Amino acid sequence: MMEGNCKCFHHGMVKGLVVLVSLSAIGFWWASAFNQSLLWMDADHFFKDVVILSLLVFVSKYCGCCGMGGSNICSHDNSCKCGDCGMCK
């Protein structure tokens, strides 16, 4: 996932989802460890958020531009197509 640091819109969204997964996981830990709600959400709600957002991140590896089997994966050779790494022509 995100091979060659692709700068497409899709990967910006994936990075945002990873941040949301992390925040939801921290919220789940807080709500379950201290047995209280956080921002009006209980541990069960945070758990569901973590699962759903993690699945979205997992499915995003099938990106057509540079993910599974994509043609823009940087190989650092003369046939490189990404153009983002500075090593390709």
Secondary structure as GFF3:
##gff-version 3
##sequence-region A 1 89
A	DSSP	three_ten_helix	3	5	.	.	.	ID=ss1
A	DSSP	alpha_helix	9	33	.	.	.	ID=ss2
A	DSSP	alpha_helix	43	59	.	.	.	ID=ss3
A	DSSP	three_ten_helix	60	62	.	.	.	ID=ss4
###
